[in-house]
Amino acid sequence: MQVRIDEELKTKVDKYAEFLDSSSAYVVSEALKLVFNKDVDFKGWLESQARNSEKSVAPQTSVAADDTKQSAAPIASEDNANGRGLFR
């Protein structure tokens, strides 16, 4: 993905990356994770999208030879970007 940002923001991103001893791409990725984790409205919307998506797909169930059903894999939990001490 490529994005265009103004020069002042680019300078701050670069300086923050230097401060963290990391890359600018890492700073942008972690900043977006932080925003997504804190935006309650977006989280609700995203969950409703996932539920709507699940409803539109017919559930598929496998049956093993001994008639026991196999369960689907669990959905991965959210990653808390700030849980690793980033973005103090």
DSSP file (Angstrom, degrees, kcal/mol; ACC not computed):
  #  RESIDUE AA STRUCTURE BP1 BP2  ACC     N-H-->O    O-->H-N    N-H-->O    O-->H-N    TCO  KAPPA ALPHA  PHI   PSI    X-CA   Y-CA   Z-CA
    1    1 A M              0   0    0      0, 0.0     2,-0.4     0, 0.0     0, 0.0   0.000 360.0 360.0 360.0 139.0    0.0    0.0    0.0
    2    2 A Q        -     0   0    0      2,-0.0     2,-0.3     0, 0.0     0, 0.0  -0.969 360.0-176.8-119.7 138.6    1.2    3.5   -0.8
    3    3 A V        -     0   0    0     -2,-0.4     2,-0.5     2,-0.0     0, 0.0  -0.940  19.9-135.8-131.3 155.3   -0.1    6.6    0.9
    4    4 A R        +     0   0    0     -2,-0.3     2,-0.3     0, 0.0    -2,-0.0  -0.949  27.8 171.8-111.6 128.5    0.5   10.3    0.5
    5    5 A I        -     0   0    0     -2,-0.5    -2,-0.0     1,-0.0     5,-0.0  -0.925  37.7 -94.2-130.9 158.4    0.9   12.4    3.6
    6    6 A D     >  -     0   0    0     -2,-0.3     4,-2.3     1,-0.1     3,-0.2  -0.278  39.0-108.3 -71.4 162.3    2.0   16.0    4.0
    7    7 A E  H  > S+     0   0    0      1,-0.2     4,-2.4     2,-0.2     5,-0.2   0.851 116.1  54.8 -60.7 -39.5    5.6   16.8    4.7
    8    8 A E  H  > S+     0   0    0      1,-0.2     4,-1.9     2,-0.2    -1,-0.2   0.915 110.7  45.3 -62.9 -43.5    5.1   17.8    8.4
    9    9 A L  H  > S+     0   0    0      2,-0.2     4,-2.7     1,-0.2    -2,-0.2   0.901 111.2  53.3 -67.2 -40.4    3.4   14.5    9.2
   10   10 A K  H  X S+     0   0    0     -4,-2.3     4,-2.8     1,-0.2    -2,-0.2   0.912 107.9  51.2 -60.1 -42.2    6.1   12.5    7.3
   11   11 A T  H  X S+     0   0    0     -4,-2.4     4,-2.5     1,-0.2    -1,-0.2   0.916 111.2  47.5 -61.5 -43.1    8.8   14.2    9.4
   12   12 A K  H  X S+     0   0    0     -4,-1.9     4,-2.7     2,-0.2    -2,-0.2   0.908 111.9  49.6 -65.9 -41.5    7.0   13.3   12.6
   13   13 A V  H  X S+     0   0    0     -4,-2.7     4,-2.5     2,-0.2    -2,-0.2   0.938 112.9  47.5 -61.2 -46.3    6.5    9.7   11.5
   14   14 A D  H  X S+     0   0    0     -4,-2.8     4,-2.1     1,-0.2    -2,-0.2   0.904 113.3  47.8 -62.1 -42.1   10.2    9.5   10.6
   15   15 A K  H  X S+     0   0    0     -4,-2.5     4,-2.6     2,-0.2    -1,-0.2   0.892 111.6  50.0 -66.7 -39.5   11.2   11.1   13.9
   16   16 A Y  H  X S+     0   0    0     -4,-2.7     4,-2.3     2,-0.2    -2,-0.2   0.900 109.5  51.6 -66.2 -39.2    9.0    8.8   15.9
   17   17 A A  H  X>S+     0   0    0     -4,-2.5     5,-2.8     2,-0.2     4,-0.7   0.909 110.7  48.5 -61.3 -41.8   10.4    5.8   14.1
   18   18 A E  H ><5S+     0   0    0     -4,-2.1     3,-0.7     3,-0.2    -2,-0.2   0.922 109.8  52.2 -62.8 -44.2   13.9    7.0   15.0
   19   19 A F  H 3<5S+     0   0    0     -4,-2.6    -2,-0.2     1,-0.2    -1,-0.2   0.880 115.7  40.4 -58.5 -40.8   12.8    7.5   18.6
   20   20 A L  H 3<5S-     0   0    0     -4,-2.3    -1,-0.2    -5,-0.1    -2,-0.2   0.510 109.6-123.9 -85.1  -5.5   11.5    3.9   18.7
   21   21 A D  T <<5S+     0   0    0     -3,-0.7     2,-0.2    -4,-0.7    -3,-0.2   0.954  76.3 105.1  56.7  52.0   14.5    2.6   16.7
   22   22 A S  S   <S-     0   0    0     -5,-2.8    -1,-0.2    -6,-0.1     2,-0.2  -0.729  73.8 -76.7-142.3-170.4   12.1    1.1   14.1
   23   23 A S     >  -     0   0    0     -2,-0.2     4,-1.8     1,-0.1     5,-0.1  -0.563  31.4-119.9 -95.8 161.3   10.8    1.8   10.6
   24   24 A S  H  > S+     0   0    0      1,-0.2     4,-2.4     2,-0.2     5,-0.2   0.873 115.6  57.2 -63.9 -37.7    8.3    4.3    9.4
   25   25 A A  H  > S+     0   0    0      1,-0.2     4,-2.5     2,-0.2    -1,-0.2   0.892 105.3  51.0 -60.7 -40.1    6.1    1.5    8.1
   26   26 A Y  H  > S+     0   0    0      2,-0.2     4,-2.7     1,-0.2     5,-0.3   0.919 109.3  50.4 -62.9 -44.4    6.0    0.0   11.6
   27   27 A V  H  X S+     0   0    0     -4,-1.8     4,-2.4     1,-0.2    -2,-0.2   0.930 112.4  46.4 -60.3 -47.1    5.0    3.3   13.2
   28   28 A V  H  X S+     0   0    0     -4,-2.4     4,-2.3     2,-0.2    -2,-0.2   0.925 113.5  48.8 -63.7 -44.8    2.1    3.7   10.6
   29   29 A S  H  X S+     0   0    0     -4,-2.5     4,-2.2     1,-0.2    -2,-0.2   0.930 114.4  44.6 -60.6 -47.2    0.9    0.1   11.1
   30   30 A E  H  X S+     0   0    0     -4,-2.7     4,-2.2     1,-0.2    -1,-0.2   0.859 111.4  53.7 -68.2 -35.0    1.0    0.4   14.9
   31   31 A A  H  X S+     0   0    0     -4,-2.4     4,-2.3    -5,-0.3    -1,-0.2   0.912 109.6  48.1 -65.2 -41.8   -0.7    3.8   14.9
   32   32 A L  H  X S+     0   0    0     -4,-2.3     4,-2.8     2,-0.2     5,-0.2   0.903 109.9  52.1 -65.7 -40.7   -3.5    2.4   12.7
   33   33 A K  H  X S+     0   0    0     -4,-2.2     4,-2.5     1,-0.2    -1,-0.2   0.923 109.7  50.3 -58.5 -43.6   -3.9   -0.6   15.0
   34   34 A L  H  X S+     0   0    0     -4,-2.2     4,-1.6     2,-0.2    -2,-0.2   0.924 111.7  47.0 -61.7 -45.8   -4.2    1.8   17.9
   35   35 A V  H  X S+     0   0    0     -4,-2.3     4,-1.6     1,-0.2     3,-0.3   0.938 113.1  48.5 -60.9 -48.1   -6.9    3.9   16.2
   36   36 A F  H  < S+     0   0    0     -4,-2.8    -2,-0.2     1,-0.2    -1,-0.2   0.873 111.6  49.9 -62.9 -37.8   -8.9    0.8   15.2
   37   37 A N  H  < S+     0   0    0     -4,-2.5    -1,-0.2    -5,-0.2    -2,-0.2   0.800 114.8  43.8 -70.9 -28.6   -8.7   -0.6   18.7
   38   38 A K  H  < S+     0   0    0     -4,-1.6     2,-1.2    -3,-0.3    -2,-0.2   0.666  88.9  92.7 -91.2 -18.0   -9.9    2.7   20.3
   39   39 A D     X  -     0   0    0     -4,-1.6     4,-2.3     1,-0.2     5,-0.2  -0.655  52.3-175.3 -84.0  98.1  -12.7    3.5   17.8
   40   40 A V  H  > S+     0   0    0     -2,-1.2     4,-2.3     1,-0.2     5,-0.2   0.876  81.9  52.4 -62.3 -40.9  -15.8    2.0   19.4
   41   41 A D  H  > S+     0   0    0      1,-0.2     4,-2.3     2,-0.2    -1,-0.2   0.914 110.5  47.6 -63.6 -42.2  -18.1    2.9   16.5
   42   42 A F  H  > S+     0   0    0      2,-0.2     4,-3.0     1,-0.2    -2,-0.2   0.911 110.0  53.0 -65.5 -41.8  -15.7    1.2   14.0
   43   43 A K  H  X S+     0   0    0     -4,-2.3     4,-2.4     1,-0.2    -2,-0.2   0.927 111.0  46.9 -59.0 -45.1  -15.4   -1.9   16.2
   44   44 A G  H  X S+     0   0    0     -4,-2.3     4,-2.2     2,-0.2    -1,-0.2   0.915 113.4  47.9 -62.6 -43.4  -19.2   -2.2   16.3
   45   45 A W  H  X S+     0   0    0     -4,-2.3     4,-2.2     2,-0.2    -2,-0.2   0.915 111.5  50.3 -63.1 -43.5  -19.6   -1.7   12.6
   46   46 A L  H  X S+     0   0    0     -4,-3.0     4,-2.0     1,-0.2    -2,-0.2   0.900 110.4  49.7 -63.0 -41.7  -16.8   -4.3   11.9
   47   47 A E  H  X S+     0   0    0     -4,-2.4     4,-2.5     2,-0.2    -1,-0.2   0.898 109.9  50.6 -64.7 -40.3  -18.5   -6.9   14.2
   48   48 A S  H  X S+     0   0    0     -4,-2.2     4,-2.5     1,-0.2    -1,-0.2   0.878 109.0  52.4 -65.6 -36.0  -21.8   -6.3   12.5
   49   49 A Q  H  X S+     0   0    0     -4,-2.2     4,-2.1     2,-0.2    -1,-0.2   0.902 109.8  48.8 -63.6 -40.6  -20.1   -6.8    9.1
   50   50 A A  H  X S+     0   0    0     -4,-2.0     4,-2.2     2,-0.2    -2,-0.2   0.911 111.9  48.5 -66.0 -42.3  -18.6  -10.1   10.3
   51   51 A R  H  X S+     0   0    0     -4,-2.5     4,-2.1     2,-0.2    -2,-0.2   0.916 111.9  49.1 -64.0 -42.5  -22.0  -11.3   11.6
   52   52 A N  H  X S+     0   0    0     -4,-2.5     4,-1.5     1,-0.2    -1,-0.2   0.884 110.8  50.9 -63.3 -38.1  -23.7  -10.3    8.3
   53   53 A S  H  X S+     0   0    0     -4,-2.1     4,-0.7     1,-0.2    -1,-0.2   0.893 109.4  50.1 -65.8 -40.4  -21.0  -12.1    6.4
   54   54 A E  H >< S+     0   0    0     -4,-2.2     3,-0.5     1,-0.2    -2,-0.2   0.877 109.3  52.0 -66.3 -37.2  -21.5  -15.3    8.5
   55   55 A K  H 3< S+     0   0    0     -4,-2.1    -1,-0.2     1,-0.2    -2,-0.2   0.837 106.1  54.0 -68.1 -32.6  -25.2  -15.2    8.0
   56   56 A S  H 3< S+     0   0    0     -4,-1.5     2,-0.5    -5,-0.2    -1,-0.2   0.654  98.9  71.7 -79.3 -14.3  -24.9  -15.0    4.2
   57   57 A V  S << S-     0   0    0     -4,-0.7     3,-0.1    -3,-0.5    -1,-0.0  -0.897  89.0-122.7-103.7 125.6  -22.6  -18.1    4.0
   58   58 A A        -     0   0    0     -2,-0.5     2,-0.1     1,-0.1    -2,-0.1  -0.446  33.8-109.6 -65.2 132.7  -24.3  -21.4    4.7
   59   59 A P        -     0   0    0      0, 0.0     2,-0.5     0, 0.0    -1,-0.1  -0.388  29.2-149.6 -65.4 139.3  -22.7  -23.2    7.6
   60   60 A Q        -     0   0    0     -2,-0.1     2,-0.4    -3,-0.1    -3,-0.0  -0.951  13.1-171.9-113.1 126.4  -20.7  -26.3    6.6
   61   61 A T        -     0   0    0     -2,-0.5     2,-0.3    10,-0.0    10,-0.1  -0.966  10.0-150.2-120.6 131.9  -20.5  -29.2    9.0
   62   62 A S        -     0   0    0      8,-0.5     8,-1.4    -2,-0.4     2,-0.5  -0.762   5.8-153.2 -96.9 146.0  -18.3  -32.2    8.6
   63   63 A V  B     -A   69   0A   0     -2,-0.3     6,-0.2     6,-0.2     2,-0.0  -0.981  11.7-142.4-120.4 124.8  -19.2  -35.6   10.0
   64   64 A A    >   -     0   0    0      4,-2.1     3,-2.0    -2,-0.5     6,-0.0  -0.262  34.5 -96.0 -76.9 170.4  -16.4  -38.0   10.8
   65   65 A A  T 3  S+     0   0    0      1,-0.3    -1,-0.1     2,-0.1    -2,-0.0   0.780 125.6  54.4 -59.3 -29.2  -16.8  -41.7   10.2
   66   66 A D  T 3  S-     0   0    0      2,-0.1    -1,-0.3     1,-0.0     3,-0.1   0.187 119.5-108.4 -93.3  18.5  -17.9  -42.3   13.9
   67   67 A D  S <  S+     0   0    0     -3,-2.0     2,-0.4     1,-0.2    -2,-0.1   0.666  74.5 136.6  66.0  20.5  -20.7  -39.7   13.5
   68   68 A T        -     0   0    0      1,-0.0    -4,-2.1     0, 0.0    -1,-0.2  -0.838  53.5-124.4 -96.6 137.1  -19.0  -37.0   15.7
   69   69 A K  B     -A   63   0A   0     -2,-0.4     2,-0.4    -6,-0.2    -6,-0.2  -0.548  15.3-134.5 -80.7 142.8  -19.1  -33.5   14.4
   70   70 A Q        -     0   0    0     -8,-1.4    -8,-0.5    -2,-0.2     2,-0.2  -0.824  22.1-131.6 -94.4 133.5  -15.9  -31.5   13.9
   71   71 A S        -     0   0    0     -2,-0.4     2,-0.1     1,-0.1   -10,-0.0  -0.520  21.0-108.6 -86.3 154.4  -16.0  -28.0   15.2
   72   72 A A        -     0   0    0     -2,-0.2    -1,-0.1     1,-0.1   -11,-0.0  -0.378  42.2 -92.6 -74.3 156.8  -14.8  -25.0   13.2
   73   73 A A        -     0   0    0      1,-0.1    -1,-0.1    -2,-0.1     2,-0.0  -0.438  47.9-105.2 -68.5 143.1  -11.6  -23.2   14.1
   74   74 A P        -     0   0    0      0, 0.0     2,-0.3     0, 0.0    -1,-0.1  -0.317  34.4-105.2 -68.8 154.0  -12.1  -20.3   16.6
   75   75 A I        -     0   0    0      1,-0.1     2,-0.0    -2,-0.0     0, 0.0  -0.613  41.6-106.3 -78.0 137.1  -11.8  -16.7   15.3
   76   76 A A        -     0   0    0     -2,-0.3    -1,-0.1     1,-0.1     2,-0.1  -0.321  35.5-118.7 -64.1 144.3   -8.6  -15.0   16.2
   77   77 A S        -     0   0    0      1,-0.1    -1,-0.1    -3,-0.0     2,-0.0  -0.372  36.9 -84.5 -81.1 164.2   -8.8  -12.4   18.9
   78   78 A E        -     0   0    0     -2,-0.1     2,-0.6     1,-0.1    -1,-0.1  -0.327  37.9-124.7 -67.6 148.6   -7.9   -8.7   18.4
   79   79 A D        -     0   0    0     -3,-0.1     2,-1.0    -2,-0.0     3,-0.1  -0.847  15.4-142.6 -93.5 125.5   -4.4   -7.6   18.8
   80   80 A N    >   -     0   0    0     -2,-0.6     3,-1.5     1,-0.2     4,-0.3  -0.785  11.2-165.3 -92.0 103.9   -3.9   -4.8   21.3
   81   81 A A  G > >S+     0   0    0     -2,-1.0     3,-0.8     1,-0.3     5,-0.6   0.832  87.6  49.8 -58.8 -35.5   -1.2   -2.6   19.8
   82   82 A N  G > 5S+     0   0    0      1,-0.2     3,-1.6     3,-0.1    -1,-0.3   0.597  88.4  84.6 -82.5  -9.4   -0.6   -0.8   23.0
   83   83 A G  G < 5S+     0   0    0     -3,-1.5    -1,-0.2     1,-0.3    -2,-0.2   0.643  85.6  57.3 -66.9 -14.1   -0.3   -4.0   25.0
   84   84 A R  G < 5S-     0   0    0     -3,-0.8    -1,-0.3    -4,-0.3    -2,-0.1   0.146 123.3 -99.8-103.1  17.8    3.4   -4.3   24.0
   85   85 A G  T < 5S+     0   0    0     -3,-1.6     3,-0.3     1,-0.2     2,-0.2   0.687  75.2 144.9  77.0  18.1    4.3   -0.9   25.5
   86   86 A L      < +     0   0    0     -5,-0.6    -1,-0.2     1,-0.2    -2,-0.0  -0.533  55.0  21.6 -88.7 157.1    4.3    0.9   22.1
   87   87 A F              0   0    0     -2,-0.2    -1,-0.2     1,-0.2    -2,-0.1   0.966 360.0 360.0  53.2  65.2    3.1    4.5   21.6
   88   88 A R              0   0    0     -3,-0.3    -1,-0.2     0, 0.0    -2,-0.1   0.484 360.0 360.0 -57.8 360.0    3.6    5.6   25.2
